[in-house]
Amino acid sequence: MLYNSRRYTVRPQSNPFCNAGVISFCPTGEPDNIMPEFNPGDAIEIYALKKPVWQFKFGDVLGKLNIMHDALGFKNLNTGMNYTMEWYELFQLMNCTFAHVLKNESIQWCNQGAVCIYPGIKDRLWSENGTLAKIATTTGSVFNSFSDWVLWDNRTGLFYETWTVKDKPDGNTWFQPFDCASWVIRALDKFGRLGVSFNQSVHLNYTKINLYSDQPEYLGTSAEVFDKSANKTMQASASNIVKFYSKFQSQKKWEDLAIEIIEDLYEIFEKNEPFYLYYNDAYWLLNLTSPIAKLTYEESPLPKPGRIDTIAKLTYEESPLPKPGRRIDNKLYFENRFP
């Protein structure tokens, strides 16, 4: 598995313009940088949790998507304390996927993700709408070590990435997502490296929203693209990016906005228009190819004893960005640039 979202040293302050809307981020969760701590000898059950992102009807457009949200549950058999842990958007999914175009035609992104930890597991919510499956039992000592990793991951992996971008359904991957599902996969991999033995009879599939594109064209970092003193080529890219994201502006309540955005995306796909991807604070031009977009449910096996997955061997060293306007020649560039 490729894991290629950039790591950061400092979480930036969010712009006051950005807000989560009706539902605030993690309203009943633990305070920032606080993790539960268990007694080393406690027995801790680990649960895989899944439910639809949208819990109520929007009509036929979203009702047929059934995009799943992933999380983990923990039950302390000694103390009776239960916790739910999930990674998701600070400002809701649409804000993390599409930029706001301001009146001066500048771009404002409201895109961060973080871990939310709150007491209790809503067993009925998860079991009746999706999945509540026990996948392992570990100790309080292992959980406490895992907690240290959660804090590190939360402080360095900051930005939500919705799209998986590939050249074809069974081909090379250009960009991997950084979302709730990828967090769960990282978390389970960490437990595996800590020696946890998983129930291999449990099979977990994860949602991917795929775009299919020819070799992406790197346009420049956000600062380069929107530099007022940039050359005409860069200025043209900035103008096209603003026009692209202008398609997704609306003051509607977010249920209606979701439907409208899907319809706008369908129009882009139908007309085979260029798609401008924002990833790791840089812009890329995607020339979409058939089948253009597809929702998939792909299995990621639970870690096995003695197995260290690719994700466990990652480094986060930066390699030079290409020059703006250059098309990427091969998959190796992406593996080096975004390991």
N, C-alpha and C positions, 0 to 999 in steps of 0.2 A: 504494500500500500504506500503510495506517495503521500507525504505530509508536507505541505508547502506554504503554509501561512507564516508570515514573518513574526518573529518574537521581538518584543519591545522591553526596554528597561524601566520605563515610566508610563503609567496610565495617565493620559492627558485629561484635563478638566473638560467636561462636556460644555458645549456652547449653550448659553441660556435660551437660545432659540429652540433647542431640542427638548421635547417632552414625550412621555410615554402614553399620553392620551388618557383614556378612561381608567385603565388599569395600570397602576404604578409598578415599577420593577420590584419584585421580591417584597411585597408589603408586610408579610408576617415572618420574614427570614431573620437569621442571626445577624448581628452587627458586622460591619465591614472588617475583614481580616480576622474573624473569630471562627474557630472550628470546634465542634464537639470533641471532647477527649474522654476516652474510655479507660477503665482499668485494664492493665495488660492482659490479665487472664480471662477477661470477659469473652463470651461466645457471641459473635456477630454474624447474623445472616445477611447476605447480599441479594437484592432483588433487582431484576430487570423490569423497568416500567415503560409502557408505551400507551399513548392515547392519541386520537386525532387532534391536529392543531386547532381545528375549528370544532367546537363542541356543540354548535347549534346550526340550524339550517340557514343557508344563504340563497337557496335556489339550486337549479340544476348545475350551474357552472362550477361552484365549489363543492357541491354535494358529491360529485363524482370523483373528486381528486383524492380525498382521504389521505392527505399528507399527515404523517405520524410524527409526534413529538416523543423524544426519548429522555429518560431520566434513570436514576438509581435510587433504591430504597435500602435502608439499613435498620435492622432490628436487633437490639441488644437483649439477648435472652436472660441476662443476669439482672439488669435494672428495669427492663420493660420499656426503656426509651426507644422510640422510633424516629428516624429522620428521612426526609426526602431531599435529594441533592440533584440539581439540574442546572444546565448552562443554557442561557437564552439571551435574547436581545434586551438591552436597556430601554430602547425606544420603539419596540414592536417591529415585526418582520418587514413591513413595507418600507419603513424609514431606513432600515439597514440595507435594503435592496436597491432603492431608488433615491437619488439625491433630490434635495429641494432646490428649485431655481428661484432665486430672489429677484426683487424688482430691478436691481441693477445688472441682472443677467449673470450674476456670480453663482457659484455652486456651494451649497451648504450640505454636508453629510451629517446625519444623525445616526451614527453607526458605532456602537460598542456592544460587546457581550460580556457576561460575567456569570459566575456561579451563584446560585441561590440555594441556601440550606435552611430548611425550616422543620420544626418538630412535627412528627406524625406522618403517617402514610394513609392517603385516602384510598383504602383498599377497594372499595366499591367502584370509585371513579375509574381506576386503572383496570380492574378485572372485567368490568362490564363493557367498557368502551374499547379496550385494547388488550394489554398484556400486564399481568403481575406474576412473574415467574421467579421462584427461588433458584439462584444459579450457583451459590457457594456459601460456605460457612468459614469464617476466619476468626482471628483473635483481636482483642482490643489493641494489643501491641502493633499488629500489622495495620489495623485501621488508623492508628495514630501516625504511623509512618506515611500511610497514604494521605492523610490530612496535610502533612508537610508538602507533599507533591501538589495537592489541590491549590494550596496558597501560592506556590510558585507558578503553576499553570495559569492561575487567575490573574497574577500580576504581570505576566509576560505575553499571554495570548489574548489580545484585546478586541479584535474586530471581527464582526460576523461576516461570513462569506456564504452567500446563498447558493451560487451556481457551481455545478461540476461541468467543466468544459473539456470535451474530447473531440478527436478528429472523426470518429465514427463509433457506433455502439460497442464494438468489440476491439477498438483500437487504442491509440495512445491517449493519455490524459494530459491536457495542458494545465488545467487548474483544478485543484481539489477544494471542496467546501470546508468551511470552519463553522460548525453549527452544533446544535444539541446532540446530533447523532455522532459526529466526530469526537465530541467531548466524551461521550460514553465509551466509545471505542478506545480512546486514549486512557481513560480511567481504568477500564478492565485490563488493558495491557499492563498498566502499572501494577495492579493487583497480581497479575501473572508473574511479573518480575519480582514481586515480594514473596512469591512462593505459594500463592493461593491456588488450590485445585478446584476447577470448575466442573459442573455437571455437563458433560459433553453431549448429553441427549437433548439439551435445550439448543434450539437453532434460532438465531435472531437476525431478522432482516431490517435494513435501514433505508429510509427514503433518500433518494437523490433526485434533484431537479437538474436534468442534463441539457446542455446546449452542445450542438455539434458544429464545428468550425474548421475551416482551413487553418494553416499556420497563423497564429495571432500576430498582429503587427503592433509593436510597442510604440506608443505615441509620446510618452514622457511622464515624469512625475507630475503630481498635481501642481507643484510650484512652477515647474517648467511650462506646462501647458497653459496656465493662466497668468503667466508673466506678461505684464503689459508691454514690455520692451522686446517680447519674443518676435521671431521672424514671421513672415506671412504664412508659411506652412503651419507653424505652431498655432498662430492665431486662427487659421481655418479649422484646425482640429478643435480648438476651444469652442468656436462657434458651433461646430457640428455636435459636440458633446452637450452643449446647452440645449440645442434643438432636440436632441434625442431625449434628454431627461425632462424636457418641457412636456412631453407626451404624457407624463405620469403625475402631473400636478392636479390636485383636486381638494376641495374643502369638504367633501362628503364625509359622513361618518365612516369609520374604517371597514364596517361590513360591506357597505356599498362600494367603497373605494377598492376593496379587494377584487370585486367582480369587474369593476371598470378597468383596473390595471391588467387583469387577465385578458380582457377583450382588446385592450391596446396592444398587449404583447402578441396576441393572435394576429392582429393586423400587420405588425412588423414581420412576423414569421411568414404570413401569406404573401406579402409583397417582397419578401427576401431583402429587406432593408438592412444596412449595417447595424451592428450591435456594439455599443461602447461599454466595455467592462471596466469597472474600477476595482483594483486588486492591489493590496499592499501599497496604498497611497500612490498608485500609478494608473494610467489609462492605457487600455489596449483596444484595438479595433478588431472585431470578429466578423469575418465573412462567413455567415452561416451556410451550412450545407445540409442536404437531406440526411436524416429525417428532421433536422433543425432543432427540435426539442422533444424531450421524452421524460416521463416520470418513471423511475425504476425503483424496485425494492431489492436490494442486493444483500446477500448474507455476508456477515463478517464473523468467522468462527470464534468461539471463545478460546482464550489462550490455553495451550496445552503445557503440561509440565516439561521443563527444560527447553521450551521453545521461546526464542526471542524474536518477535516480529520486527519488521522493518522500522516500525514506529518507535521501537525501543532503542534503536541505534542511531537516532537522528542527531545531527548537529545543526546549528543554526548560523553558520558562517555565510556572510553575504558574498556573492560574486557580482562582478560589474554588470550594470544594466546595459543593454544594447543601445546603439544610437537611435534617436527617434526616427520613425519611418522604416526601420529595418524589420523585415519579417524573420521570424525565428525559424531556423533551418531544421531543427530536429528536437526530439523529445529530451535529449541529453541536456540541452540548455536549461530546460525547466527543472530537471532533477538537480542540476548544480545550483541554479539560482534560488529555487524554493525546495530545499531538501525535505 
